[in-house]
Amino acid sequence: MRFVNLSGRSPNQAWLRKAQRLLRELNAAADDVARKQIIEANQAVWKELLPWLRRITKGKCWFSESEVLASIGRLSISGRKARQETLTEQSVLGATGARV
C-alpha cells in the first residue's frame, strides 16, 4: 500500500458539507443495521470523491501503485464505519483536517 500525504488537501466544501450531514445521520442511527443502510443509500456521495482522489494519487491505485485505467473506479469504504457507535469527523475525513 502506498502512502498518500493528505495534509493540507481536502475535498471541496460542498462534499464536506454532505459528509458532515451523513456523519450526523450515522451518529444518530439506532444500530449497526441502520448505519449500514445509510452508508449503502449514500454510495453516490463516496463516489464523488473519485476525481479528487485520482488527482492527488496521480491516477494510481492506493494499494498496488498500478495506474488506474478503468473508467469505473471503486472506492472502498471501511466496514468498521458501519459498526462504530460514535463516529467522529476525524474518523470520516481522515487526516485531511478539512473544515467547513
Sequence and secondary structure as in RCSB ss.txt:
>XXXX:A:sequence
MRFVNLSGRSPNQAWLRKAQRLLRELNAAADDVARKQIIEANQAVWKELLPWLRRITKGKCWFSESEVLASIGRL
SISGRKARQETLTEQSVLGATGARV
>XXXX:A:secstr
      TT    HHHHHHHHHHHHHHHH SSHHHHHHHHHHTHHHHHTTHHHHHHHTTTB TTT  B   SS   
   THHHH SS  HHHHHGGG    
